[in-house]
Structures are given as structure tokens and as C-alpha cells.
Amino acid sequence: MIPIVQEKAPVPGGDYFRCIGVGVGPANLSLASLLYGHPEVTNRFIEKRPCFGWHDGQQLEDAALQVSTLKDLVTLTDPTNAFSFLSYLRAHGRLYHFINAQFDSVPRQEFRNYLEWASRMNHNVVFGEEVLSIDFDGLFHIRTTRNTLRAENVVLGVGTEPWLPTHARDAVGGDQFHVSEFIGKAGDLGGKRVAVVGGGQSGAEAFLNLISRPKRQLPRRVVWISRRPNFLPIDDSPFTNDYYTPSFSDYFSRLERSVREAFNQRHILTSDGISEGTLREIYQRAYVHRFVDGAVDLFALYPNREVLHVTGDDGGGWDLAIAHNDLRHVTEHIDVDVIVWATGFRPARMDFLAPIAHRLEREGDEYRIDDNFAVVWDGPQDRNIFVQNGARQQRGLADPNLSLNAWRAQRILDRLRGVNTESQTASFIEWSAKLPPDDPAGRERQGQEIHR
């Protein structure tokens, strides 16, 4: 029988915890949910925002998850956990309605509401408190805007922040904005010329929203620009999805850095391609606008282009200079009134680590982590700083994805408890080479082959 989560109780007193979590997005919320059933691991998860949010500025109508709902906070490691998506549906009395709706993909807003429910029901989650600094003297001292806490372990799950190209950062304002602010800033664009820059799912959803508005609210023209050679679909096929399993994550982490970097670039569409349903709807809308309604100039599609720079034009708008990737000597110019930058996200800054940053090992732009997602450092082995959603270069494209949230959180929980509960069945695919049992030379050759 699935236990019912009770409404929040007051946060326990005291300032000493086995585990402090910094940030409350899906990653740390997964760990907080798994920890809820282990009161011996005292914990608190701190979020600087006043309430839960998850891409709230781009929760567009009809936007859907690109992953299975089984990849929720807990199900893939603890299916009977009270913080599962099914428990959420049951708690709200709509299990049958959800089944009858027969969603091909779950509405993203519904999943966001589920995450908020989980954060609200967990009394170890605290909002409106910002971590200012973390220091160490045998225990971690976490100084916040409210008090100073002590902890044996810290788990960083601060998530990502919007990324803008250099030539856009100084001009961002009312008529240039990141897609993460789309709902708040793209409301009144009727009759305007709009450019959407970015060929991933976020750019596709913004473009579709703009060309789907009622006639009186339609922009005069919508331009969609992407560096990719075309507007390409996500690769969601069965064997490709093996990249998003625990066994592949472990295999990937053992490869040489150059091999890992090449892999991530080569397979970016497995995580950042566009849902086929979204592409189909865009094409159908384009067909109707051009051939049925005769709006031949409403939209323009510019794949395989790079935005070189943006300058103000004489009419108060913006001139985008773009280069074709196959014809670099040719520069095209597009005049627009508004630019939506759908240029992705990057791991958020963690300046609060400044007091101990010199003690933490790095690998490129990331903190170097071990097999349990603990940062490699010069401190005691029983005092750890874990990193969630901050090791894509070391753990692959699945690291910021929802797919491995519950597994990664469980591995961290196991480390905190000193146990091993993993029971993953091996992949159908033999990712690593097999060694002759008594061939040291072959073992050396294999190592070279794997890392080539």
C-alpha cells in the first residue's frame, strides 16, 4: 500500500544535519523525496526563490514532456515511494481521468504541478532562504540569509541559468529577451516583426506559439533562425535511449575526456532535438498560412545560419547579421522589432563555494566527481560535496535530463547511508570491450581502444 504524504509539519529545530541540499529543482527534489523515508539521515533542502518554479516563464499551452512519466522523482528506484507521479494523481483524485485522457505525452504544466506538490508536501524543503557561503572545519558551515547551518554533507542542485551569446547580453531588455521569459514578455507582439534564434525544442515551441495566435494578435512576420542544418527531431528510438540508462552513464564516465566531448556533440539531438509532434504542427500551421490563408510573408525559416551580430536599425528595431554555414562569405541581414533568444541554459554559478573552492578539483568547467557524484577534494572521505545536474562533460547528455534523476539521487543516498541498493539489469548492448581473462597485453590494448 502506498503511504499517504501528510501536509507539512514545521521545520525541525537545530542547526546540525547529516545532509544539506542547496537548490530545489527536480534533481535535489528527487533526493529530498527519497530521503523522506530515512529520518535517520537528517536533512534540509534550501531554495532562494520564495516558492517552487520549473521553467515557469515558458510553460506554453500544449507543451509536453519529452520523457516518460515513469522518469519522475522516485519511481525508477523506489516505485512505492509516496512522492511518485502516480501518488500525486491519486492524492488529487484523478487517476482514472489521467488514464482516460490517453496523453501521448504528459502536459509539461501537469508535471510542473506535480513537482510543486512534492516540494510542498516535504517538510525538509525550505523556500525563501539563500545560501551565501559554504566553509569547512571538520563540518560544513552553510551561511544563509537566515542563519548558519552545520552539515556532514552538502548536495548542490542549483540547476541552470539562461545563456545568451556575447552579442546579445548588453542589449537584452524589453524587445530582446531569453525564451525563459517568453510568457511574461511575448504577450503583445501583434503586427511586429519577430525573430526566434535557436533550433531546439524551446525555439520550436516559441515559433509555434507565435504563428498560432488569432489573426488580430499575429505578428507581421516571424523568422526562425538555427545553427543546425535543418529543424531536426529528437532521436527517441529504443537503442538511442540506452544512452540515458545508469549502465551507460557509468561506461561514459570512464572514457577519456576528448572521447566524451565528441560523443556529446555527435549525439546532441538525443536530448535537444524537437518533438516530432511539434515539428508536424509547425509544418501544418505553415501550410495553412501560406496556401490556405495566403499569408505568404508571415514566416521565414533560416536553418544552417549563425547570428554574427545585432545592431539597432534606424526604425528603432534590430538588424541581425547572419552567416550561412555553407557560404561563410555571404552575410544576410534581417530587420526585426523583437528577438527571442532560445539559446539554451548553462550550469548556474556557485559563488557561495568561494571559501573552499581551492580545495575542490576541477575538470574543465566542472567540478571533478567520483562514481557517487561526490566532488574530488582534499577533505575527509566521510565529508562530501555532491553535485547534481552539473557534470554533463563527465556523465554525458543524460546528466541534466530527467531520465537519471532518481537513480543519481539513490546513488547519493546510498553513499550517505553506507549501503548499496542498486540492482540494474545489464543493457542489451555491450558498451565496453570484453577482455581475454589471462591476456594482460590484450587488456592494455583494450584500454587504448576504448579511449581512442
BALUMVEX-472351 format. One record per residue (C-alpha): x, y, z. Coordinates in pm, whole numbers, plus 50000, padded with zeros to 5 digits. Each point is the difference from the previous one (the first is absolute). Layout:
BEGIN
<atom x="X" y="Y" z="Z"/>
...
END
This chain:
BEGIN
<atom x="50000" y="50000" z="50000"/>
<atom x="50134" y="50343" z="49904"/>
<atom x="50041" y="50224" z="50307"/>
<atom x="49822" y="50333" z="49994"/>
<atom x="50219" y="50308" z="50032"/>
<atom x="49879" y="50222" z="50279"/>
<atom x="49987" y="50377" z="49982"/>
<atom x="50317" y="50180" z="50103"/>
<atom x="50099" y="50008" z="50361"/>
<atom x="50221" y="50283" z="50131"/>
<atom x="50369" y="49973" z="49916"/>
<atom x="50178" y="49818" z="50289"/>
<atom x="50212" y="50215" z="50229"/>
<atom x="50378" y="49987" z="50022"/>
<atom x="50268" y="50093" z="49752"/>
<atom x="50183" y="49666" z="49959"/>
<atom x="49913" y="49765" z="49711"/>
<atom x="50142" y="49694" z="49834"/>
<atom x="49922" y="50159" z="49664"/>
<atom x="49926" y="50351" z="49875"/>
<atom x="49871" y="50048" z="49644"/>
<atom x="50058" y="50327" z="49818"/>
<atom x="49732" y="50066" z="49739"/>
<atom x="49660" y="49839" z="49952"/>
<atom x="49954" y="49903" z="49638"/>
<atom x="49909" y="49651" z="49875"/>
<atom x="50346" y="49859" z="50086"/>
<atom x="50015" y="50094" z="50367"/>
<atom x="49626" y="49953" z="50035"/>
<atom x="50053" y="49637" z="49894"/>
<atom x="50257" y="49949" z="50276"/>
<atom x="49780" y="50179" z="50254"/>
<atom x="49712" y="49770" z="49907"/>
<atom x="50210" y="49686" z="50039"/>
<atom x="50143" y="50127" z="50331"/>
<atom x="49652" y="50058" z="50141"/>
<atom x="49976" y="49632" z="50085"/>
<atom x="50336" y="50003" z="50181"/>
<atom x="49963" y="50232" z="50300"/>
<atom x="50334" y="49877" z="50137"/>
<atom x="50166" y="50206" z="49722"/>
<atom x="49897" y="50341" z="50126"/>
<atom x="49977" y="50245" z="49714"/>
<atom x="49883" y="50337" z="49880"/>
<atom x="49975" y="50131" z="49644"/>
<atom x="50027" y="50375" z="49951"/>
<atom x="49871" y="50203" z="49705"/>
<atom x="50048" y="50374" z="49961"/>
<atom x="49682" y="50051" z="49799"/>
<atom x="49689" y="50075" z="50207"/>
<atom x="49811" y="49704" z="49852"/>
<atom x="50054" y="49710" z="49765"/>
<atom x="50045" y="50063" z="49629"/>
<atom x="50100" y="49793" z="49700"/>
<atom x="50037" y="50183" z="49667"/>
<atom x="49697" y="50205" z="50096"/>
<atom x="50078" y="50269" z="49743"/>
<atom x="49965" y="49756" z="49711"/>
<atom x="49715" y="49772" z="50107"/>
<atom x="49822" y="50051" z="49671"/>
<atom x="49659" y="49853" z="49925"/>
<atom x="50024" y="49647" z="49857"/>
<atom x="50370" y="49966" z="50094"/>
<atom x="50067" y="49639" z="50097"/>
<atom x="50268" y="49794" z="50171"/>
<atom x="50256" y="49832" z="49776"/>
<atom x="50052" y="49712" z="50244"/>
<atom x="49783" y="49733" z="50161"/>
<atom x="49813" y="50087" z="50320"/>
<atom x="50170" y="49698" z="50155"/>
<atom x="50306" y="50225" z="50003"/>
<atom x="49856" y="50198" z="50288"/>
<atom x="50169" y="50081" z="50330"/>
<atom x="50009" y="49648" z="50143"/>
<atom x="49832" y="49724" z="49798"/>
<atom x="50303" y="49855" z="49822"/>
<atom x="50170" y="49923" z="50332"/>
<atom x="49710" y="49984" z="50248"/>
<atom x="49667" y="49933" z="49823"/>
<atom x="49799" y="49996" z="50325"/>
<atom x="50133" y="50335" z="50120"/>
<atom x="49732" y="50246" z="50112"/>
<atom x="50144" y="50274" z="49776"/>
<atom x="49945" y="49822" z="49667"/>
<atom x="49798" y="50152" z="49716"/>
<atom x="49734" y="49731" z="50054"/>
<atom x="49977" y="50099" z="50366"/>
<atom x="49947" y="50359" z="49889"/>
<atom x="49717" y="49897" z="49769"/>
<atom x="49845" y="49788" z="50273"/>
<atom x="50028" y="50278" z="50257"/>
<atom x="49803" y="50227" z="49766"/>
<atom x="49740" y="49734" z="49915"/>
<atom x="50066" y="49992" z="49628"/>
<atom x="50168" y="49668" z="49925"/>
<atom x="49711" y="49882" z="49782"/>
<atom x="49975" y="50334" z="49824"/>
<atom x="50371" y="49990" z="49919"/>
<atom x="49969" y="49649" z="49858"/>
<atom x="49695" y="50095" z="49794"/>
<atom x="50173" y="50309" z="49860"/>
<atom x="50242" y="49769" z="49813"/>
<atom x="50274" y="50263" z="49974"/>
<atom x="50270" y="49913" z="49751"/>
<atom x="50221" y="50226" z="50208"/>
<atom x="49918" y="50147" z="50339"/>
<atom x="49931" y="50376" z="50000"/>
<atom x="50308" y="50172" z="50136"/>
<atom x="49788" y="50222" z="50223"/>
<atom x="49853" y="49690" z="50166"/>
<atom x="50347" y="49864" z="50071"/>
<atom x="50104" y="50339" z="50135"/>
<atom x="49697" y="49993" z="50232"/>
<atom x="50105" y="49654" z="50116"/>
<atom x="50347" y="50129" z="50088"/>
<atom x="49852" y="50291" z="50190"/>
<atom x="49773" y="49761" z="50193"/>
<atom x="50301" y="49787" z="50098"/>
<atom x="50187" y="50307" z="50126"/>
<atom x="49696" y="50118" z="50195"/>
<atom x="49945" y="49665" z="50171"/>
<atom x="50361" y="49957" z="50112"/>
<atom x="50064" y="50181" z="50329"/>
<atom x="50378" y="49983" z="49941"/>
<atom x="49971" y="50240" z="49705"/>
<atom x="50033" y="50371" z="50080"/>
<atom x="49941" y="50293" z="49765"/>
<atom x="50102" y="50364" z="50023"/>
<atom x="50343" y="49929" z="50149"/>
<atom x="50317" y="50062" z="49800"/>
<atom x="50335" y="49832" z="50065"/>
<atom x="50270" y="50268" z="50019"/>
<atom x="50312" y="49795" z="50072"/>
<atom x="50122" y="49652" z="50089"/>
<atom x="50313" y="49945" z="50210"/>
<atom x="50151" y="49693" z="50167"/>
<atom x="50174" y="49925" z="50330"/>
<atom x="49917" y="49634" z="50044"/>
<atom x="49635" y="50080" z="49930"/>
<atom x="49857" y="50209" z="49722"/>
<atom x="49877" y="50339" z="50116"/>
<atom x="49724" y="50125" z="49774"/>
<atom x="49929" y="50368" z="50053"/>
<atom x="49661" y="50110" z="49869"/>
<atom x="49791" y="50315" z="50004"/>
<atom x="49833" y="49867" z="50316"/>
<atom x="50264" y="49816" z="50206"/>
<atom x="50304" y="49773" z="49990"/>
<atom x="49951" y="49624" z="49970"/>
<atom x="50246" y="49717" z="50057"/>
<atom x="50004" y="49684" z="49792"/>
<atom x="50203" y="49689" z="49939"/>
<atom x="49916" y="50006" z="49629"/>
<atom x="49879" y="50253" z="49744"/>
<atom x="49811" y="49927" z="49679"/>
<atom x="50010" y="50267" z="49730"/>
<atom x="49699" y="50012" z="49770"/>
<atom x="49986" y="50362" z="49892"/>
<atom x="49897" y="49916" z="49644"/>
<atom x="50060" y="50218" z="49699"/>
<atom x="49962" y="50359" z="49893"/>
<atom x="49916" y="50154" z="49660"/>
<atom x="50292" y="50034" z="49760"/>
<atom x="50032" y="50277" z="49743"/>
<atom x="50264" y="50052" z="49732"/>
<atom x="50245" y="50281" z="50067"/>
<atom x="49849" y="50234" z="49743"/>
<atom x="49657" y="49976" z="50168"/>
<atom x="50092" y="50053" z="50365"/>
<atom x="50028" y="50378" z="49994"/>
<atom x="49677" y="50050" z="49803"/>
<atom x="49762" y="49777" z="50196"/>
<atom x="49696" y="50196" z="50111"/>
<atom x="49640" y="50050" z="49899"/>
<atom x="50038" y="49902" z="49636"/>
<atom x="50281" y="49746" z="50038"/>
<atom x="49955" y="49723" z="50252"/>
<atom x="50083" y="49639" z="50074"/>
<atom x="49732" y="49740" z="49928"/>
<atom x="49983" y="49924" z="50375"/>
<atom x="49810" y="50331" z="50029"/>
<atom x="49772" y="49933" z="49704"/>
<atom x="49666" y="49995" z="50182"/>
<atom x="50063" y="50330" z="50175"/>
<atom x="50150" y="50188" z="49706"/>
<atom x="49850" y="49858" z="49680"/>
<atom x="49637" y="50083" z="50068"/>
<atom x="49946" y="50304" z="49777"/>
<atom x="50182" y="49941" z="49672"/>
<atom x="49714" y="50057" z="49759"/>
<atom x="50122" y="50166" z="49678"/>
<atom x="50367" y="49981" z="50098"/>
<atom x="50296" y="49834" z="49832"/>
<atom x="50137" y="49728" z="50227"/>
<atom x="50309" y="49782" z="49977"/>
<atom x="50040" y="49675" z="50196"/>
<atom x="50366" y="49895" z="50024"/>
<atom x="50063" y="49638" z="50095"/>
<atom x="49907" y="49667" z="49840"/>
<atom x="49919" y="49786" z="50304"/>
<atom x="49667" y="49915" z="50162"/>
<atom x="49972" y="50337" z="50176"/>
<atom x="50050" y="50190" z="49674"/>
<atom x="49751" y="49776" z="49823"/>
<atom x="49736" y="50055" z="50268"/>
<atom x="50049" y="50377" z="49990"/>
<atom x="49975" y="50008" z="49620"/>
<atom x="49689" y="49780" z="50003"/>
<atom x="49835" y="50218" z="50262"/>
<atom x="50065" y="50315" z="49796"/>
<atom x="49858" y="49866" z="49672"/>
<atom x="49700" y="49840" z="50176"/>
<atom x="49849" y="50318" z="50144"/>
<atom x="49663" y="50142" z="49895"/>
<atom x="50021" y="50223" z="49691"/>
<atom x="49976" y="50325" z="50192"/>
<atom x="50286" y="49891" z="50227"/>
<atom x="50227" y="49856" z="49734"/>
<atom x="50340" y="50159" z="49950"/>
<atom x="50056" y="50158" z="49660"/>
<atom x="50288" y="49760" z="49936"/>
<atom x="50171" y="49724" z="50199"/>
<atom x="50353" y="49888" z="49911"/>
<atom x="50150" y="49679" z="50141"/>
<atom x="50381" y="49975" z="49995"/>
<atom x="50205" y="49694" z="50093"/>
<atom x="50366" y="49899" z="49978"/>
<atom x="49896" y="49642" z="49928"/>
<atom x="49980" y="49885" z="49637"/>
<atom x="49624" y="49955" z="50030"/>
<atom x="49723" y="50005" z="50261"/>
<atom x="50080" y="49655" z="50129"/>
<atom x="49797" y="49754" z="50212"/>
<atom x="50101" y="49846" z="50328"/>
<atom x="50137" y="49647" z="49969"/>
<atom x="49776" y="49811" z="50239"/>
<atom x="50054" y="49651" z="49860"/>
<atom x="50046" y="49700" z="50235"/>
<atom x="50371" y="49938" z="49959"/>
<atom x="50081" y="50369" z="50005"/>
<atom x="49820" y="50023" z="50333"/>
<atom x="50258" y="49761" z="50140"/>
<atom x="50222" y="50310" z="50026"/>
<atom x="49765" y="50105" z="50279"/>
<atom x="50050" y="49698" z="50225"/>
<atom x="50219" y="49953" z="50308"/>
<atom x="50224" y="49742" z="49832"/>
<atom x="50086" y="50233" z="49714"/>
<atom x="50057" y="50292" z="50237"/>
<atom x="50258" y="49792" z="50186"/>
<atom x="50162" y="49887" z="49675"/>
<atom x="50011" y="50356" z="49865"/>
<atom x="50168" y="50132" z="50315"/>
<atom x="50299" y="49769" z="49945"/>
<atom x="50077" y="50126" z="49649"/>
<atom x="50270" y="50255" z="49926"/>
<atom x="49886" y="50360" z="50008"/>
<atom x="50047" y="50058" z="49625"/>
<atom x="49787" y="49695" z="49921"/>
<atom x="49727" y="50120" z="50234"/>
<atom x="49997" y="50347" z="49846"/>
<atom x="49974" y="49860" z="49648"/>
<atom x="49718" y="49768" z="50103"/>
<atom x="49794" y="50282" z="50153"/>
<atom x="50036" y="50210" z="49687"/>
<atom x="49917" y="49712" z="49768"/>
<atom x="49688" y="49893" z="50188"/>
<atom x="49856" y="50334" z="50112"/>
<atom x="49669" y="49925" z="49825"/>
<atom x="49931" y="49716" z="50243"/>
<atom x="49935" y="50263" z="50265"/>
<atom x="49947" y="50331" z="49819"/>
<atom x="49815" y="49908" z="49683"/>
<atom x="49642" y="50109" z="49934"/>
<atom x="49702" y="49777" z="50072"/>
<atom x="49855" y="49866" z="49675"/>
<atom x="49652" y="50110" z="50103"/>
<atom x="50124" y="50358" z="50036"/>
<atom x="50170" y="49991" z="49659"/>
<atom x="49688" y="49855" z="49839"/>
<atom x="49779" y="50271" z="50149"/>
<atom x="50241" y="50273" z="49886"/>
<atom x="49999" y="49864" z="49646"/>
<atom x="49621" y="49975" z="49996"/>
<atom x="49964" y="50357" z="50129"/>
<atom x="50246" y="50119" z="49737"/>
<atom x="49802" y="49820" z="49729"/>
<atom x="49672" y="50161" z="50104"/>
<atom x="50151" y="50349" z="50027"/>
<atom x="50169" y="49986" z="49661"/>
<atom x="49763" y="49796" z="49784"/>
<atom x="49658" y="50035" z="50165"/>
<atom x="50008" y="50350" z="50150"/>
<atom x="50242" y="50145" z="49744"/>
<atom x="50226" y="50148" z="50268"/>
<atom x="50312" y="49934" z="49792"/>
<atom x="50219" y="50242" z="50197"/>
<atom x="49897" y="49906" z="50355"/>
<atom x="50297" y="49775" z="50075"/>
<atom x="50351" y="49919" z="49881"/>
<atom x="50221" y="49707" z="50091"/>
<atom x="50378" y="50044" z="50012"/>
<atom x="50184" y="49684" z="50105"/>
<atom x="50375" y="49952" z="49960"/>
<atom x="50068" y="50363" z="50099"/>
<atom x="50207" y="50165" z="50270"/>
<atom x="49910" y="50338" z="50149"/>
<atom x="50315" y="50210" z="49969"/>
<atom x="49885" y="50318" z="50171"/>
<atom x="49696" y="50212" z="50079"/>
<atom x="49981" y="50375" z="49956"/>
<atom x="49723" y="50256" z="50036"/>
<atom x="49838" y="50113" z="49676"/>
<atom x="49866" y="50343" z="49906"/>
<atom x="49642" y="49903" z="50073"/>
<atom x="50058" y="49910" z="50362"/>
<atom x="50024" y="49629" z="49931"/>
<atom x="50291" y="49761" z="49959"/>
<atom x="50215" y="49893" z="49709"/>
<atom x="50119" y="49638" z="50026"/>
<atom x="50307" y="49919" z="49794"/>
<atom x="50005" y="49625" z="49930"/>
<atom x="50245" y="49779" z="49816"/>
<atom x="49911" y="49684" z="49812"/>
<atom x="50212" y="49712" z="50129"/>
<atom x="50067" y="49873" z="49647"/>
<atom x="50060" y="50345" z="49852"/>
<atom x="50196" y="50183" z="50266"/>
<atom x="50095" y="50284" z="49765"/>
<atom x="49633" y="50102" z="49967"/>
<atom x="49837" y="50209" z="50274"/>
<atom x="49622" y="50031" z="50009"/>
<atom x="49815" y="50275" z="50187"/>
<atom x="49660" y="49968" z="50165"/>
<atom x="49813" y="50293" z="50155"/>
<atom x="49777" y="49923" z="50296"/>
<atom x="49833" y="50177" z="50290"/>
<atom x="50037" y="49722" z="50260"/>
<atom x="50252" y="49721" z="50053"/>
<atom x="49930" y="49686" z="50202"/>
<atom x="50326" y="49827" z="50092"/>
<atom x="49934" y="49627" z="50034"/>
<atom x="50369" y="49935" z="50054"/>
<atom x="49987" y="49755" z="50286"/>
<atom x="50124" y="49987" z="50357"/>
<atom x="50328" y="49952" z="50181"/>
<atom x="50074" y="49876" z="50354"/>
<atom x="49934" y="50277" z="50250"/>
<atom x="50289" y="50169" z="50177"/>
<atom x="50090" y="49876" z="50347"/>
<atom x="50186" y="50297" z="50146"/>
<atom x="49900" y="49889" z="50350"/>
<atom x="50274" y="49733" z="49975"/>
<atom x="50272" y="50268" z="49994"/>
<atom x="50134" y="49923" z="50353"/>
<atom x="50082" y="49639" z="49904"/>
<atom x="50022" y="50020" z="49619"/>
<atom x="50381" y="49963" z="50008"/>
<atom x="49957" y="49659" z="50165"/>
<atom x="49771" y="49860" z="49730"/>
<atom x="50140" y="49835" z="49686"/>
<atom x="49874" y="50113" z="49662"/>
<atom x="49968" y="49843" z="49659"/>
<atom x="49956" y="50273" z="49743"/>
<atom x="49701" y="50211" z="50096"/>
<atom x="49873" y="49744" z="50249"/>
<atom x="50092" y="49871" z="50343"/>
<atom x="50157" y="49657" z="49966"/>
<atom x="49773" y="49736" z="50153"/>
<atom x="50042" y="49636" z="50099"/>
<atom x="49765" y="49709" z="49925"/>
<atom x="49760" y="50119" z="50271"/>
<atom x="49980" y="50358" z="49866"/>
<atom x="50215" y="50129" z="50287"/>
<atom x="50254" y="50271" z="49918"/>
<atom x="50359" y="49884" z="50022"/>
<atom x="50169" y="50215" z="50265"/>
<atom x="50263" y="49999" z="50277"/>
<atom x="49752" y="49961" z="50285"/>
<atom x="49903" y="49691" z="50203"/>
<atom x="49840" y="49708" z="49816"/>
<atom x="49692" y="50010" z="50220"/>
<atom x="49933" y="50366" z="49921"/>
<atom x="49870" y="50053" z="49648"/>
<atom x="49879" y="50265" z="49762"/>
<atom x="49773" y="49834" z="49743"/>
<atom x="49915" y="50163" z="49667"/>
<atom x="49672" y="49941" z="49819"/>
<atom x="49932" y="50117" z="49645"/>
<atom x="50349" y="50145" z="49970"/>
<atom x="50215" y="49732" z="49835"/>
<atom x="49885" y="49969" z="49641"/>
<atom x="50359" y="49988" z="49875"/>
<atom x="50075" y="49710" z="50236"/>
<atom x="49666" y="49818" z="50003"/>
<atom x="49857" y="50071" z="49657"/>
<atom x="49689" y="50156" z="49851"/>
<atom x="49778" y="49828" z="50257"/>
<atom x="50145" y="50198" z="50290"/>
<atom x="49767" y="50305" z="49975"/>
<atom x="49716" y="49781" z="49869"/>
<atom x="49714" y="49864" z="50215"/>
<atom x="50086" y="49644" z="49896"/>
<atom x="50262" y="49925" z="50266"/>
<atom x="49872" y="50226" z="50279"/>
<atom x="49874" y="49726" z="50228"/>
<atom x="50296" y="49767" z="49939"/>
<atom x="50257" y="50272" z="50068"/>
<atom x="49817" y="50107" z="50315"/>
<atom x="49986" y="49638" z="50117"/>
<atom x="50372" y="49959" z="49946"/>
<atom x="50064" y="50310" z="50212"/>
<atom x="49759" y="49872" z="50265"/>
<atom x="50180" y="49666" z="50006"/>
<atom x="50330" y="50179" z="50057"/>
<atom x="49847" y="50197" z="50287"/>
<atom x="49865" y="49680" z="50157"/>
<atom x="50305" y="49784" z="49928"/>
<atom x="49803" y="49739" z="49805"/>
<atom x="49961" y="49882" z="49640"/>
<atom x="49645" y="49945" z="49877"/>
<atom x="50060" y="50005" z="49624"/>
<atom x="49854" y="49709" z="49806"/>
<atom x="50013" y="50108" z="49636"/>
<atom x="49974" y="49732" z="49734"/>
<atom x="50278" y="50030" z="49745"/>
<atom x="49930" y="50173" z="49670"/>
<atom x="49922" y="49798" z="49688"/>
<atom x="50300" y="50180" z="49851"/>
<atom x="50360" y="49906" z="50080"/>
<atom x="50136" y="50350" z="50037"/>
<atom x="50347" y="49902" z="50117"/>
<atom x="50240" y="49757" z="49831"/>
<atom x="50040" y="49652" z="50148"/>
<atom x="50347" y="49905" z="50125"/>
<atom x="50165" y="49660" z="49968"/>
<atom x="50021" y="49889" z="50367"/>
<atom x="50375" y="49930" z="49994"/>
<atom x="50132" y="50245" z="49742"/>
<atom x="50162" y="50306" z="50167"/>
<atom x="50115" y="50129" z="49660"/>
<atom x="49646" y="49971" z="49867"/>
<atom x="49874" y="50185" z="50304"/>
<atom x="50238" y="50286" z="49924"/>
<atom x="49897" y="50003" z="49633"/>
<atom x="49637" y="50008" z="50102"/>
<atom x="50054" y="50302" z="50219"/>
<atom x="50157" y="50179" z="49708"/>
<atom x="49714" y="49898" z="49773"/>
<atom x="49730" y="50117" z="50240"/>
<atom x="50163" y="50341" z="50042"/>
<atom x="50095" y="50052" z="49639"/>
END
